[in-house]
Amino acid sequence: LPVREDGGGGGGGGGRPPAAVFADWKPSARVQALSVNQVEEIRRRMDVIVEILPGESEAPPPIESFEDMNLSSKIMLDIKFHEYEKPTPIQAQAIPIICSGRDVLGCAETGSGKTAAFSIPMIQHCLNQPEIRRGDGPIAIVMAPTRELAQQIEK
């Protein structure tokens, strides 16, 4: 998972990166207290490889439980409703990276939970917006290279 700290080089702002979408997001205190060795062990056990670009700070640790991700109660209800017990490896590492306002390029097998890895932070972002008025938006955009993939993501 290559990680960029600047959140991309998105539009506006005269070439400056946009402000972090989740400026106040933090994982649980338990996750924040993990040692470097514990983080390395979790990544090894989950078979997660993180590559940091030169000059960037370390990526947030993978989070092995949805409860430790400090997600919206609405998202947590949906996770429980669908009986998801724990995040997949791509979700465990990508969600904290995205929620900390950084870019991520993740590669994982089909059926590994990549869609949820980007859509959970996207929904969290949408839920944290002030009340939307007519003409506001878009709040989030999902792009896919093929119609088939777009239809799969929509489901």
Secondary structure in CASP SS format (residue, H / E / C, confidence):
PFRMAT SS
TARGET T0000
AUTHOR 0000-0000-0000
METHOD secondary structure of the structure
MODEL  1
L C 1.00
P E 1.00
V E 1.00
R E 1.00
E C 1.00
D C 1.00
G C 1.00
G C 1.00
G C 1.00
G C 1.00
G C 1.00
G C 1.00
G H 1.00
G H 1.00
G H 1.00
R C 1.00
P C 1.00
P C 1.00
A C 1.00
A C 1.00
V C 1.00
F C 1.00
A C 1.00
D C 1.00
W C 1.00
K C 1.00
P C 1.00
S C 1.00
A H 1.00
R H 1.00
V H 1.00
Q H 1.00
A C 1.00
L C 1.00
S C 1.00
V H 1.00
N H 1.00
Q H 1.00
V H 1.00
E H 1.00
E H 1.00
I H 1.00
R H 1.00
R H 1.00
R H 1.00
M H 1.00
D C 1.00
V C 1.00
I C 1.00
V C 1.00
E E 1.00
I E 1.00
L C 1.00
P C 1.00
G C 1.00
E C 1.00
S C 1.00
E C 1.00
A C 1.00
P C 1.00
P C 1.00
P C 1.00
I C 1.00
E C 1.00
S C 1.00
F H 1.00
E H 1.00
D H 1.00
M H 1.00
N C 1.00
L C 1.00
S C 1.00
S H 1.00
K H 1.00
I H 1.00
M H 1.00
L H 1.00
D H 1.00
I H 1.00
K H 1.00
F H 1.00
H C 1.00
E C 1.00
Y C 1.00
E C 1.00
K C 1.00
P C 1.00
T C 1.00
P H 1.00
I H 1.00
Q H 1.00
A H 1.00
Q H 1.00
A H 1.00
I H 1.00
P H 1.00
I H 1.00
I H 1.00
C H 1.00
S C 1.00
G C 1.00
R C 1.00
D E 1.00
V E 1.00
L C 1.00
G C 1.00
C C 1.00
A C 1.00
E C 1.00
T C 1.00
G C 1.00
S C 1.00
G C 1.00
K H 1.00
T H 1.00
A H 1.00
A H 1.00
F H 1.00
S H 1.00
I H 1.00
P H 1.00
M H 1.00
I H 1.00
Q H 1.00
H H 1.00
C H 1.00
L H 1.00
N C 1.00
Q C 1.00
P C 1.00
E C 1.00
I C 1.00
R C 1.00
R C 1.00
G C 1.00
D C 1.00
G C 1.00
P C 1.00
I C 1.00
A C 1.00
I C 1.00
V C 1.00
M C 1.00
A C 1.00
P C 1.00
T C 1.00
R H 1.00
E H 1.00
L H 1.00
A H 1.00
Q H 1.00
Q H 1.00
I H 1.00
E H 1.00
K C 1.00
END
